[in-house]
């Protein structure tokens, strides 16, 4: 019997490594399972070089205890693959003696005045991560078993910021090459240890379809450059690939196979979206037509646990053509309340629409639940039967949450349902 999407998301928990520290080759260790993030430690002549530094002070202290208990050298050099806090916020705890902290200057600076959106960004971020939900509701967050949002941060400020596309360095006998690799962020760095054939690739590969357009918001993630970074992985031919999340990969042939399929999947969605846009298709039409090819649709690393094909399509459209979908009707719109009232009048009134919403919300299909939520939005925009519309929409959102394979969408649905019930 085929698994439901919820069952697939539960099964995805097997893709997260257990807490521990594993030696993958001589004097090279992967720290895993502390909140779901990975860190890579390479021992030099008298000190350690650490790539990424976990999510918070608690995780950093636990990792530091592991290092001490196994006789590892003190970490004196820290390299960040990118600036997201789940990769940097344990640095001061795990590496208090660090005297060199390396990061990359973003190729596209953060938009000015972004702090003006901290309020809505926090609300949407909390919903995406499932703040306040039970562990049964969360299941996992796609790339991690969970994310401890409110833990104390212990970051370290970069002491060396590089701006090159490629930079070779040797620190305490450890040679590595830093590559600019835009993707999940505009400051993404690949860290390549050529003598050991080990590549730390940050968040440009993990065991789920990439989240190129997160629903929490953020500036455009360059999908074209993301594809270029996957090509770089294939050119380097690593024998160990250490992503920021999910299991590390070992074996050149296995890495080539997995990353090739991953790259081909992302590239297919990207090129098909651009071609459809050039034919004049709207975002909604593109979402209905652009999909992974049959031979890639069931690839484990392309399942939509964290990102979604439809979100990538919409992000590409917005990033390349902007907000306007090309339909002149949409150059302007009716005020929301007026449109809703006209729709109710056309549909037989608020009571008829509410009855239709309740009927749809009692059915089991995803489309029925979606329809129920949309009908309830009309009622709420028209300020008609609002309390009943809220409760019906909350029920529909819970059905949508359990129907989706995507962890971010699941959490957002559940959190939004709770907000409606508590409003």
C-alpha positions in Angstrom: 0.0 0.0 0.0 1.3 3.4 -0.9 2.3 5.7 1.9 0.4 8.9 2.6 2.3 12.1 2.5 2.2 12.3 6.3 3.6 8.8 6.5 6.4 9.7 4.1 7.3 12.7 6.3 7.5 10.4 9.3 9.7 8.0 7.3 11.9 11.0 6.4 13.1 11.0 10.1 15.4 8.2 9.1 17.4 10.6 7.0 18.7 12.5 10.0 21.9 11.2 11.6 21.9 10.3 15.3 23.9 12.5 17.7 27.6 11.7 17.6 31.0 12.4 16.2 32.2 10.1 13.4 35.7 9.9 11.9 35.2 9.8 8.1 38.9 9.7 7.3 42.2 10.2 9.2 41.8 13.2 11.5 38.6 14.3 9.9 35.3 14.1 11.9 31.7 14.9 11.3 29.7 16.2 14.3 26.0 15.3 13.8 22.6 15.1 15.4 22.7 18.1 17.6 19.5 19.8 16.5 20.0 18.3 13.0 23.0 20.4 11.9 26.3 19.0 10.8 29.8 20.4 11.6 33.1 19.2 10.0 36.3 19.1 12.1 39.7 18.7 10.4 42.7 18.4 12.7 45.9 20.3 11.8 49.4 20.2 13.3 48.3 21.7 16.7 44.7 22.8 16.3 41.4 22.1 14.6 39.7 23.7 11.7 35.9 23.7 12.1 33.4 24.1 9.2 30.1 25.5 10.6 29.3 25.7 14.3 25.8 24.4 15.0 22.6 26.2 16.1 23.0 27.5 19.6 25.1 27.7 22.8 23.8 24.4 24.2 24.7 22.4 21.1 28.1 24.1 20.9 28.9 23.2 24.5 27.8 19.6 24.0 30.0 19.3 20.9 32.9 20.9 22.8 32.5 18.3 25.5 32.7 15.6 22.9 35.9 17.0 21.4 37.5 17.2 24.9 36.5 13.7 25.9 38.0 12.2 22.7 41.2 14.2 23.0 40.7 16.4 20.0 42.8 19.5 19.4 41.3 22.9 20.4 39.5 24.6 17.5 41.4 27.7 16.5 39.9 28.2 13.0 36.2 28.4 12.1 34.8 28.6 8.6 31.1 29.5 8.0 29.5 28.0 4.9 26.9 30.8 5.2 25.5 33.3 7.7 22.3 31.5 8.7 22.1 31.3 12.5 21.7 27.6 12.6 25.2 27.3 11.2 26.9 30.0 13.3 25.2 30.4 16.7 27.2 27.7 18.5 30.6 29.1 17.5 31.7 30.8 20.8 30.7 27.7 22.7 32.4 25.1 20.6 35.4 27.2 19.7 36.2 29.7 22.5 39.9 29.8 21.5 39.2 30.5 17.8 41.5 33.3 16.5 40.5 33.0 12.8 36.8 33.1 11.8 36.3 33.0 8.0 33.2 34.1 6.1 32.3 35.2 2.6 31.1 38.7 1.6 27.6 38.3 0.0 27.5 38.6 -3.8 24.1 40.4 -3.4 24.0 42.5 -0.3 21.0 42.3 2.0 18.3 44.6 0.9 18.4 48.0 2.7 15.9 48.5 5.5 15.1 44.8 5.7 14.9 45.3 9.4 11.6 47.1 8.8 10.1 43.6 8.1 11.4 41.9 11.3 7.9 41.8 12.7 6.2 39.9 9.9 9.4 37.9 9.2 9.3 36.6 12.8 5.6 35.7 12.5 6.0 33.8 9.3 9.3 32.2 10.5 7.6 31.0 13.7 4.8 29.4 11.6 7.3 27.8 9.2 9.3 26.2 12.0 6.1 25.2 13.9 6.6 27.3 17.0 4.2 26.1 19.7 3.2 22.9 17.9 3.5 19.5 19.4 6.1 17.0 18.3 3.4 15.0 16.7 2.3 18.0 14.7 5.8 18.9 13.7 7.2 15.4 12.8 10.3 17.2 11.5 11.3 20.4 9.7 12.4 18.8 6.5 16.2 19.3 6.9 16.3 18.7 10.7 14.3 16.6 13.3 13.4 20.0 14.9 14.7 23.5 15.3 15.1 25.1 18.8 14.0 28.6 18.0 14.4 30.2 21.4 17.8 28.8 22.4 20.6 31.1 23.4 22.9 32.1 20.6 26.7 32.1 21.0 28.1 33.4 17.7 31.5 34.7 16.8 32.0 37.6 14.4 34.1 36.9 11.3 37.7 38.1 11.5 38.4 37.4 7.9 35.9 38.1 5.1 36.8 37.0 1.6 35.4 38.3 -1.7 37.1 36.0 -4.3 35.3 33.4 -6.4 38.0 30.9 -5.4 40.5 31.2 -2.5 43.2 28.7 -1.5 44.4 28.8 2.1 46.6 26.7 4.4 46.0 27.0 8.2 48.1 25.0 10.7 49.0 22.5 8.0 45.4 22.1 6.7 45.0 23.1 3.1 41.6 24.0 1.8 39.9 26.0 -1.0 36.9 28.3 -0.5 34.5 28.6 -3.4 31.8 31.2 -3.8 28.7 29.1 -4.3 25.5 31.2 -4.2 22.4 29.2 -3.6 20.4 29.1 -0.4 22.2 32.4 0.5 24.2 35.0 -1.4 27.2 34.3 0.9 27.3 30.5 0.5 30.7 29.0 0.6 31.9 25.5 -0.4 34.9 24.3 1.6 37.1 21.8 -0.4 39.9 19.8 1.2 41.6 18.6 -2.0 44.2 16.3 -0.3 41.4 14.5 1.4 38.7 14.8 -1.3 36.2 16.1 1.2 33.7 18.9 0.4 31.5 20.7 2.9 28.7 22.1 0.8 26.6 24.0 3.3 22.9 24.1 2.4 23.2 23.9 -1.4 22.6 20.1 -1.1 20.6 18.2 1.5 18.4 15.2 1.3 15.2 16.9 0.2 14.0 19.2 -2.6 15.7 22.6 -2.1 13.8 25.4 -0.5 14.6 28.1 -3.1 11.6 30.3 -2.1 10.9 29.9 1.6 7.4 30.9 2.8 8.9 32.8 5.7 10.1 35.3 3.2 13.5 36.5 2.0 15.2 38.0 -1.0 15.4 36.1 -4.3 17.6 32.9 -4.1 19.5 32.6 -7.4 18.4 29.3 -8.8 20.8 29.6 -11.8 23.8 30.1 -9.5 22.5 27.2 -7.3 22.6 24.9 -10.3 26.2 26.2 -11.0 27.2 25.2 -7.5 25.9 21.6 -8.0 27.9 21.5 -11.2 30.9 22.4 -9.1 30.3 19.5 -6.8 30.3 17.2 -9.7 33.5 18.7 -11.2 35.4 18.4 -8.0 34.5 14.7 -7.7 34.6 14.5 -3.9 34.8 11.2 -2.1 33.0 12.6 1.0 30.2 15.2 0.8 29.2 16.8 4.0 26.0 18.9 3.8 24.8 21.2 6.5 21.9 18.9 7.2 21.0 15.2 6.8 23.5 12.4 6.2 26.9 12.9 4.8 27.6 11.0 1.6 30.6 8.8 0.9 32.0 7.3 -2.3 32.7 9.2 -5.4 30.4 7.2 -7.6 27.5 7.4 -5.1 28.0 11.2 -4.7 28.1 11.6 -8.5 24.8 9.7 -8.9 23.0 11.5 -6.1 24.1 15.0 -7.0 23.6 14.5 -10.7 20.0 13.6 -10.2 19.6 16.5 -7.8 21.1 18.9 -10.2 19.1 17.6 -13.1 15.9 17.9 -11.1 16.5 21.5 -10.2 17.8 22.4 -13.7 14.7 20.8 -15.3 12.3 22.9 -13.1 14.3 26.0 -13.8 14.5 25.7 -17.6 10.9 24.5 -17.9 9.7 27.5 -15.9 11.7 30.0 -18.0 10.4 28.4 -21.2 6.8 28.6 -19.9 7.2 32.2 -18.9 8.5 33.0 -22.4 5.4 31.5 -23.8 3.3 33.8 -21.7 2.1 31.4 -19.0 1.1 32.9 -15.6 2.5 31.6 -12.3 -0.7 29.6 -11.7 -0.5 28.1 -15.1 3.1 27.2 -14.7 2.4 25.5 -11.3 -0.1 23.3 -13.1 2.3 22.3 -15.9 5.9 22.3 -14.6 6.9 19.1 -12.8 9.9 16.8 -12.3 10.3 14.3 -15.1 9.1 10.7 -14.4 12.6 9.3 -14.0 13.4 11.8 -11.2 10.0 12.1 -9.5 10.6 9.3 -7.0 14.3 10.2 -6.2 14.6 10.2 -2.4 16.7 13.4 -2.5 14.1 15.3 -4.5 11.1 14.7 -2.3 9.3 17.9 -1.2 10.0 17.6 2.5 11.5 21.1 2.8 11.2 22.9 -0.6 8.5 22.5 -3.2 8.5 22.5 -7.0 5.6 25.0 -7.0 7.4 27.4 -4.7 10.5 27.2 -6.9 8.4 28.0 -10.0 6.7 31.0 -8.3 10.0 32.3 -7.0 11.7 32.1 -10.4 8.7 33.9 -12.0 8.9 36.7 -9.4 12.7 36.9 -9.5 12.8 37.2 -13.3 9.6 39.0 -14.3 8.3 40.6 -11.1 4.8 40.7 -9.6 2.8 41.1 -12.9 1.6 37.9 -14.4 0.9 39.4 -17.8 -2.9 39.4 -17.6 -4.2 43.0 -18.0 -7.1 42.2 -15.7 -4.5 42.0 -12.9 -3.0 45.4 -13.5 -5.5 46.6 -11.0 -7.9 44.8 -8.7 -11.2 45.5 -7.0 -10.8 46.3 -3.2 -10.8 43.0 -1.3 -14.1 43.7 0.5 -15.9 44.7 -2.6 -14.8 41.7 -4.6 -15.8 39.4 -1.7 -19.3 41.0 -1.4 -19.9 40.8 -5.2 -18.8 37.1 -5.1 -21.2 36.4 -2.2 -24.0 38.1 -4.1 -23.3 36.0 -7.2 -23.0 32.8 -5.1 -26.4 33.1 -3.3 -25.3 34.9 -0.2 -23.1 34.3 2.8 -25.1 31.4 4.3 -24.9 29.5 1.0 -21.1 30.0 0.8 -20.6 29.0 4.4 -22.7 25.8 3.8 -20.5 25.0 0.8 -17.4 25.6 2.8 -18.5 23.3 5.6 -19.4 20.6 3.2 -16.0 20.8 1.5 -14.2 20.8 4.8 -15.9 17.5 5.8 -14.5 15.8 2.8 -11.1 14.1 2.7 -9.5 15.4 -0.5 -6.8 18.0 -0.5 -8.7 20.0 -3.2 -11.9 20.1 -1.1 -10.0 21.4 1.9 -8.3 24.0 -0.3 -11.8 25.0 -1.7 -13.2 25.3 1.9 -10.3 27.6 2.9 -10.8 29.8 -0.1 -14.6 30.1 0.5 -13.9 31.0 4.1 -11.5 33.8 2.9 -14.3 35.3 0.9 -16.6 35.4 3.9 -13.9 36.9 6.2 -13.0 39.5 3.6 -16.7 40.4 3.3 -17.0 40.5 7.1 -19.9 38.0 6.9 -20.4 35.0 9.3 -16.8 35.6 10.4 -16.6 33.4 13.5 -18.1 30.4 11.7 -15.8 31.0 8.7 -12.8 31.1 11.0 -13.6 27.7 12.6 -14.4 26.2 9.2 -11.1 27.5 7.7 -9.2 26.2 10.7 -10.6 22.7 10.1 -9.7 23.0 6.4 -6.1 24.1 7.3 -5.7 21.1 9.6 -6.7 18.8 6.7 -4.3 20.5 4.4 -1.5 20.2 7.0 -2.0 16.4 7.2 -2.2 16.1 3.4 1.1 17.8 2.5 4.5 16.1 2.4 6.2 19.5 3.0 7.2 20.2 6.6 7.2 24.0 6.2 3.7 24.0 4.8 2.5 21.6 7.4 3.7 23.8 10.2 2.3 26.9 8.6 -1.2 25.4 8.2 -1.3 24.1 11.8 0.0 27.4 13.3 -2.5 29.4 11.2 -5.3 27.2 12.3 -4.4 27.8 15.9 -4.2 31.5 15.3 -7.7 31.5 13.8 -9.1 29.6 16.8 -7.5 31.9 19.3 -8.3 35.2 17.6 
